[in-house]
Amino acid sequence: MPKYDYIIIGAGASGLLLADALGNDSFFSDKSILIVDKDNKSRNDRTWCFWEKGVGDFNSILFKNWPNIFFGGQDLNLSSSIAPYHYKMLRGIDFYEEYKSRLKKYSNIQWARDEVLRIEENGDWVAVSTQTDQFLSKQVFNSIFDSEAIKTQQKYPVIQQHFLGWFVKTPKPVFNPNEATFMDFSIPQKGNTRFMYILPFSETEALVEYTLFSENLLEKSEYEEAIKDYLKNKLGCEDFEITDREQGSIPMTSYPFHKHNSSRVFNIGIAGGWAKPSTGFTFYNTYKQVKRLVNRIKLDKSLTGLHQKKRFWFYDLLLLDILYKQNHLGSSIFESLFKKRKPQLILKFLEEETSLWEDLQIIWACPKRPFLKALWNRLF
């Protein structure tokens, strides 16, 4: 039975970022590392977006970045520069190809294309059973998300960021290639928090996505009708070609995923609760968490101590409490924020990099009654 120092289950963003961080650090050059994933990551199965100041570690493989964003509401149409930030888009296929190429250079990393069936701890070892083999390791990093844990509890609300997007090409100029539509709530809300999200690649090409923050998913046709309606009535575009599609759902919850970690099995990515609860943004936080994780390993610190319950966790919890019970309030909350505060401050807050004084500015810009009610319910 093959033994490894580290086994990484899943070759998504968290798994590949972690594998590269370990392989690229001489500290781990004598450690054997195995990645297990049933997929060979040869398809463009997703896009990741994030905002960042200046040139970052992913700039060489970015598909597109934007210096400006647009926010739309029932009573607000705001186009704004977000300097010193840029809003950045990374295609899954470009990320996979880059990181698979990097991993081939590390002689201590192997890749098993197989499906994981079980993870079992037994004393000093963890057994990872796949369809065709079994591997042993003293430390496993798992990115397989188990939704059952959050379904069987009621303390922390769970809603979904669910979306369907079309990559469209139009015969005439429609889009502003210098401006990403961060959120456009001007569409019918239908009792939910619903918005359009647009990433323009040129004047005639863009990803147009219908997104909801709500508990239940929709029928595929409802997402598609909303996109068609937006293209026709908002953008004046009836003639277009769909070149690709994407669809997904990301759990939004303040549930303490870290409680499922043990000294030998550590959950990463969405499985580890690395998605921002209030927005669903995951990629850049995963990038930062991997750095912290590797540093703790090198310092021989307990990995269970990686989790830190910050004040931002509680802010997110209050917002999710509101959206879970009164899902229609999402548009008014975000519109109030963008009316009263600069987008740079909002982005800084969402990245959890604001000072307490800046937090208070954000809090004061939000509608007071629903947050005070949510706070009261949590405290009493």
ABEGO torsion letter per residue (X at the ends): XBBBABBBBEABAAAAAAAAAAAABAAAAABBBBBBBABAGABBABBBBBBBBEBBAAAAABABBBABBBBBBAABBBBBBAOABBBBBBBAAAAAAAAAAAAAABAABBBBBBBBABBBBBEABBBBBBAABBBBBABBBBABBBAAAAAABAABBBBBBBBBBBBBBBABBABBAABBBABBAABBAGGBBBBBBBBBABAABBBBBBBBBBABBBBAAAAAAAAAAAAAAAAGBABBBBABBBBBBBBBBABBAAAABBAABBBBEAAAGABBAAAGBAAAAAAAAAAAAAAAAAAGBBAAAABBBBAAAAAAAAAAAAAAABAAAAAAAAAAAAAABBAAAAAAAAAGABBAAAAAAAAAABBAAAAAAAAAAAAX
